[in-house]
Amino acid sequence: METLTTTVCVVGGGPAGAMLGLLLARSGVDVVVLEKHADFHRDFRGDTVHPATLQILDELGLVRRFHELPHQKVSTIGVVQDGKRINIADFSKLRVRYPYMAFVPQWDFLDLITAEAARHPGFRLLMRSQALGVVRENGRVAGVRVSGPDGELTVRSTLVVAADGRHSAIREDVGVTPRLIGRSLDVIFFKISRRDTDPDEGICVRIGNGKVFGATDRRTYWQMSYETTKGGFEDVRRKGLDAFRADLAALVPFLADRVHEVSSMDDLSLLEARIDRLEKWHQPGLLFIGDAAHAMSPVAGFGVNLAVQDAVATANALTAALLRAQRTGEPFDDSRLAAVRKRRRLTTALSQGLQRATQRFGIDDALNGSGQPPAPKLFEKFAPAQRLMSRVIGLGFRPEHVRTPEIRQREGVQS
């Protein structure tokens, strides 16, 4: 069986894993990133890049190249209730360099990050390489068993970082289970074509008749979501597409002439909107970050941005110790892993708490009774609430900044 040796093995090539791979490699840490798919191209993945993440891209010298990608800037998040729009967040009022959210397909974002990482000689990205479980040695995790395109191999490393999402194979292998926070929802995603005559909605949630539909402008199409209680997808299947299309036409009337584009159940993609969190994010030789440590619901698009912030905090906390272990051969101090959880736990808990509150006082109220939750009207009557929400969604509760140095040599050429 082939064996690769590196300093850090990152399992998962999503936003957390790709960003961590870049940050470590640019500082000279040898890193292998494992991605189980052949490419990054998958629909209905988080693709909202918030002002705080744009600032990180700026600090990495990537913001210009990011803006060259096909993208769309959105400054507001709104709710339409009783035919009236109420903005619950307006990023244009933030005093930041990038006062907007940018929508970019996640595969383009990940291609940008991994292409930049590949310019550093210590970075390796292994596609079609699925983690099977960890390798243990002397009571600590010392690598990962991998199923790759040419068979099984072992990646031996000083540190394994599990960034493989809410269904983490590493988490399952080591036998840790996250604690469920609140109730899960079923979120059904689908697409509807967009016309130039459609309203300029940006990000908007439409509430009424005991239903919740979300509409996000993707320039050439609308990315739609339908929020319902856990198990609600089966209810949609039982009632049939005619009822689903009628609900969509009633709540989003400007799409009424296009609801037939949802032509089969295969056009609907189900996501379980689960909020959970590990109590402990690390073991000797192993660290969990991103959704593997704390799964987020799609509410407010926190997932991608918290994952990126986790990666930045991890690099800031561990790079110096990893470089020392790499250069000297001295054992890595596993006690340093606790610093990542200590740094990120509170902001994660607060972000999840905000999502729970939004679900309880917004989505749950919309799905029950009259379907007229009072919460959105707070933002219309109380301006400080909108300013606070804009800051929390746009910047998070504790924004991270890149503190790690960059080695000035790439691809053997002095820069």
Secondary structure, DSSP 8 states (H G I E B T S, - for coil): -EEEEEEEEEE--SHHHHHHHHHHHHTT--EEEE-SSSSS--SS---EE-HHHHHHHHHTT-HHHHHTSS-EEE-EEEEEETTEEEEEEEGGGS-SSS-SEEE--HHHHHHHHHHHHTTSTTEEEESS-EEEEEEEETTEEEEEEEEETTEEEEEEEEEEEE---TT-HHHHHHT---EE-S--EEEEEEEEE--TTS---SEEEEEETTEEEEEEE-SSEEEEEEEEETTHHHHHHHH-HHHHHHHHHHHSGGGGGGGGG--SGGG-EEEEE--EE-S--EETTEEE-GGGT----SGGGHHHHHHHHHHHHHHHHHHHHHHHHHHH-----GGGGHHHHHHHHHHHHHHHHHHHHHIIIIIHHHHSTTS--SHHHHHHH-HHHHHHHHHHHHH-SS-----S---SEETTEE-
